[in-house]
Amino acid sequence: MPKAKPENVKISNDTYTRYFSENVKAKEVTETIEKALAYYFANVENE
């Protein structure tokens, strides 16, 4: 079975600027989102 192609996701400018400043690099944004999702799913599964 072929691997599913991941979809790109966009977030609103309001959400982005709420959590990230203008000078943050894309790599840092990606790492932060990955950590936040890992934390979220680890805690949701335990509820």
LINBELUR-V697961 format. One record per run of one state. SS is the DSSP state (H for helix, E for strand, C for the rest). FROM is the first residue (numbers start at 1). TO is the last residue. If there is no record, write none. Layout:
# LINBELUR-V697961
[[SS/FROM/TO] [SS/FROM/TO]]
This chain:
# LINBELUR-V697961
[[C/1/12] [H/13/19] [C/20/25] [H/26/44] [C/45/47]]
